[in-house]
């Protein structure tokens, strides 16, 4: 190739490379605004990586996920030391914190439904990381839950009493490894007892109040709580319940799976619960059918009262309600008034450590109120 042709070829190559570089420079300064524009809503995930923080090192280990309690349920009086998760339930799999400065580093944020304002201004107001999961936390039944616009497609996980929740809150009964023969029934000096505080018919409690009014016409019921004019002391809760042969485990509203501590308490202390709530079949999904008495088993409160009188005189028949304890054990729920939320929050902490997949909850209220 001649020297003249070589020069011509180099000029062409140089011009082509210069034009290509100019194009790249043009795209660099013009495309980001349209391709990588941030999502306008601060409530939707924003994509930026999780990084380390000096403040994080003070409260956590890098390998453990962080669960941020955005606001303690009810009031700060319900706040507890995270060590309780390990002490009570043997779980130490995540870092539990209420430090909002760790928001952008938190793997999950626990948001209590009652604490959410109607205008959603109480929710996090800074961009939401793409890796972060929001947990809808609500232990109330649909009857006692207010719908709030804007929440339907906002959460990733649900934490409720329902069995089909992502995190289902329950003091489960457990099968004993060995049969336990020595069943001791506490000494009883009262026949039927009821601890009740909520007597407001507007909250769905009318059904249980009506049944109680019918029942007490035929049998004496020892009442404790606001309805009796004084609150039972925390330290007297379980001893008093154990002193009763039967306990009215009446729920304030009737919904599938809505079986609360009112049922767990008597089972744990050796008292027979008389339940008013969801169906017997639903109760039997959580406890043996011969461990409780359902009001629906009797056509009237009068016939239920007659059955209780017969059991009071027949020790052998009464003891059959405790046969299940030979094979199954139960854990007493909280008895101190401000310990109500320790179990669900610890369960949420354990869940996010075990389940790392990203999910979304669509039509939250359609699911919950169905």
MOVEN-V445823 format. One record per backbone hydrogen bond with DSSP energy under -0.5 kcal/mol. NH is the residue of the N-H (numbers start at 1). CO is the residue of the C=O. E is the energy in kcal/mol with one decimal. If there is no record, write none. Layout:
[[NH/CO/E] [NH/CO/E]]
This chain:
[[6/2/-2.1] [7/3/-1.9] [8/4/-1.9] [9/5/-2.3] [10/6/-2.0] [11/7/-2.0] [12/8/-1.8] [13/9/-2.2] [14/10/-2.6] [15/11/-2.2] [16/12/-2.2] [17/13/-2.5] [18/14/-2.1] [19/15/-2.1] [20/16/-2.2] [21/17/-2.3] [22/18/-1.9] [23/19/-1.9] [24/20/-2.2] [25/21/-2.3] [26/22/-2.0] [27/23/-2.5] [28/24/-2.3] [29/25/-1.3] [30/26/-0.9] [31/27/-2.2] [34/31/-1.9] [35/31/-2.2] [36/32/-2.2] [44/41/-1.0] [46/128/-6.5] [48/46/-1.2] [57/53/-1.4] [58/54/-0.6] [58/55/-0.7] [59/56/-1.7] [60/56/-1.6] [64/61/-1.8] [65/93/-0.6] [67/95/-2.9] [68/66/-0.6] [68/108/-2.7] [69/67/-0.6] [69/97/-3.1] [70/68/-1.0] [70/110/-1.8] [71/110/-0.6] [75/73/-2.0] [78/75/-1.9] [79/76/-1.7] [84/81/-2.5] [85/82/-1.6] [86/82/-0.6] [86/83/-0.5] [87/83/-2.5] [88/84/-2.8] [89/84/-0.5] [89/85/-1.5] [90/86/-1.3] [91/85/-1.8] [95/65/-3.1] [96/94/-0.7] [97/67/-2.4] [100/98/-0.9] [102/99/-2.0] [103/100/-1.6] [105/102/-1.1] [106/102/-0.9] [106/103/-1.3] [107/66/-1.0] [108/66/-1.8] [109/133/-2.5] [110/68/-2.9] [111/109/-0.6] [111/135/-2.5] [112/110/-0.5] [113/137/-2.7] [115/112/-1.1] [116/113/-1.7] [120/117/-2.0] [123/120/-1.5] [128/44/-0.9] [129/127/-0.5] [130/46/-1.9] [132/129/-1.0] [133/107/-2.3] [135/109/-2.9] [136/134/-0.5] [136/157/-2.9] [137/111/-2.5] [137/135/-0.7] [138/136/-0.6] [138/159/-2.4] [144/141/-1.0] [145/142/-1.4] [151/148/-1.2] [154/151/-1.5] [155/151/-0.5] [156/134/-2.4] [157/134/-2.0] [159/136/-3.1] [160/167/-1.3] [165/162/-1.4] [167/158/-2.4] [168/166/-0.5] [169/160/-2.5] [169/167/-0.5] [170/168/-0.6] [172/170/-1.3] [174/329/-2.7] [176/327/-3.5] [180/326/-3.1] [181/179/-0.7] [183/181/-2.0] [184/182/-0.7] [185/183/-0.6] [186/184/-0.5] [189/243/-2.1] [190/243/-1.6] [193/246/-2.0] [194/222/-2.1] [196/194/-0.6] [196/224/-2.5] [199/197/-0.9] [201/199/-0.7] [203/200/-1.9] [204/201/-1.7] [205/200/-1.0] [206/201/-0.6] [209/205/-1.8] [210/206/-2.6] [211/207/-2.0] [212/208/-2.4] [213/209/-2.3] [214/210/-1.8] [215/211/-2.8] [216/212/-2.6] [217/214/-0.8] [218/215/-2.1] [219/215/-1.2] [222/192/-3.1] [223/221/-0.6] [224/194/-2.5] [225/230/-1.2] [227/196/-1.5] [228/225/-1.5] [229/226/-1.1] [230/225/-1.6] [236/233/-1.2] [237/233/-0.6] [237/234/-1.2] [240/236/-2.1] [241/237/-1.9] [242/238/-2.7] [243/239/-0.9] [243/240/-0.6] [244/241/-1.5] [245/190/-2.2] [246/191/-2.3] [247/272/-2.3] [248/193/-2.7] [249/247/-1.2] [249/274/-2.0] [250/248/-1.6] [251/249/-0.6] [251/276/-2.6] [255/253/-0.7] [258/255/-1.8] [259/257/-2.0] [263/260/-1.9] [264/260/-1.2] [265/261/-2.6] [267/263/-1.2] [268/264/-2.3] [269/265/-1.5] [270/266/-1.3] [271/266/-2.6] [272/245/-1.9] [273/271/-0.6] [273/291/-0.6] [274/247/-3.3] [275/273/-0.6] [275/293/-2.8] [276/249/-1.6] [283/279/-2.0] [284/280/-2.4] [285/282/-1.1] [286/283/-2.1] [287/283/-1.6] [291/288/-1.7] [292/289/-0.5] [293/273/-2.5] [295/275/-2.3] [297/294/-2.0] [298/295/-1.6] [304/300/-1.6] [305/301/-2.3] [306/302/-2.0] [307/303/-1.8] [308/304/-2.1] [309/305/-2.0] [310/306/-1.8] [311/307/-2.1] [312/308/-1.9] [313/309/-1.0] [313/310/-0.6] [314/310/-0.9] [315/313/-0.7] [318/314/-2.2] [319/315/-2.4] [320/316/-1.1] [321/318/-1.6] [322/319/-2.2] [323/320/-1.2] [325/322/-1.4] [326/323/-1.8] [327/324/-1.5] [328/324/-1.8] [329/174/-3.1] [339/336/-2.0] [340/337/-0.6] [342/339/-1.3] [345/341/-1.7] [346/342/-2.3] [347/343/-2.5] [348/344/-2.1] [349/345/-2.1] [350/346/-2.2] [351/347/-2.3] [352/348/-2.2] [353/349/-0.9] [354/350/-1.4] [355/351/-3.3] [356/354/-0.7] [361/155/-3.2] [362/360/-0.6] [364/152/-2.0] [367/363/-2.0] [368/364/-2.5] [369/365/-2.6] [370/367/-0.8]]
